[in-house]
Amino acid sequence: MTPDFAAAQVDQEKIVDYLLGSSSMAAIAKARFFGGMGFSADQWEAFADALRRQAGQAKVTSKASAWGTKIVATGPIDAPNGRRYKITTVWIDEGTGLRLVTAHPA
């Protein structure tokens, strides 16, 4: 069964504080990467939609974990700067739908 990434939950805090924020050294590195692609905190919904589309078109693997089914999607994302980048997104399905865990360069 193909995961329904179009309906996946992507929290504003995950985008703004973690993928585009400065809360930790890992967050700073991700913010540089994703910010350099043209994604911004004030347009976080567009970034969330791009992550959902990326996962929906990517090569997907899944495996059971203590928290639910972990789904890893690796493939291109279309960035606001007009370029495509290969990234990996990680999602969790806890039985109530998909939720974004993280994203990083592939």
N, C-alpha and C positions, 0 to 999 in steps of 0.2 A: 504494500500500500504506500503510495506517495504522500509524504507529509504535506499538509496544507499551509505552506508558508505565507500565503496571501492573508490569512487570518491570524498569523502569529503575533504574540504580544511583544512589543518592543517598548520598554519603559523610557520615558523622557530622561530620567536620571541616569540610565545606562548610557545613553547617547551623550548628554551634556556633561555629566560628571566623570564618566569613565572613558569613553572613546574620544571625547573632545576636550576633556578636562585636565586638571593638573593635580589630582588628588594623590598621585604616587608616581614613581619613576616610570612604571609601565604605562600609566595613563598619559604622561607627558610624551613618551615615545609614540604612542598611538595617536595622540592629538596632533603631533607633527606630521605623521603619515597621512591621516585622514583629512586634516586641515589643509595640507599641501595638495590634496586632491580637489579641494574646493568646497568640502563639506563644512558647515558652520553650526554653532549651537542655536543661533536664532532661526535656523531653518532645519531644526532637528527632525521634523516629520518627513522631510524630503530624504534625509539620510536613512531614516527607519524604512521608508518605502524602498529605497535602493537596496538595502540589506535583504529585505523580503524577496525582491526580484532576483537578486544575486543567488540566494539559496534555492529559489524555485527553478533556476536554470542550471544549477551547478551539479557536479558529481557528488553524490550523497552516500555517506556510510552511517550506520547506526549500530549501537550496542547498548545492552542493558547496563545500568549503573545503580548505585544505591539510591539515587535521587529520581530515577525514571529512565526513560530511553534517551540517551545522548545521541544527537544527530550532528554530524560534521559535514558541512557543504563547502567544497573548494571549487572556485571558478571565478570568472571575471565579474567585475562590478563597473557599471558606467558611472563615471565621476562628473561632477559639474564643470570641471576644467576641459571636458570634451575627450578625455582619454579613458582607456579601460585598464584596470589593474586586476591582477589575480590576488584574491584574498580567500581566507578561510573564515567562515562563520560557524559558531557552535551554538546549538539550540538544545533545550531540554523539553521533553514531553513528560509531564508528571501525571498524565491521564486526563488532564483538563484542557489540553491544547498546548501548542508550542510557545516557548518563551526564549528570547535571545539571551545567551550567556555571555558571549564575547565575539570579537572579530579582530583579525590581525592579518598582516601580509602573509601570503602563502609562501 
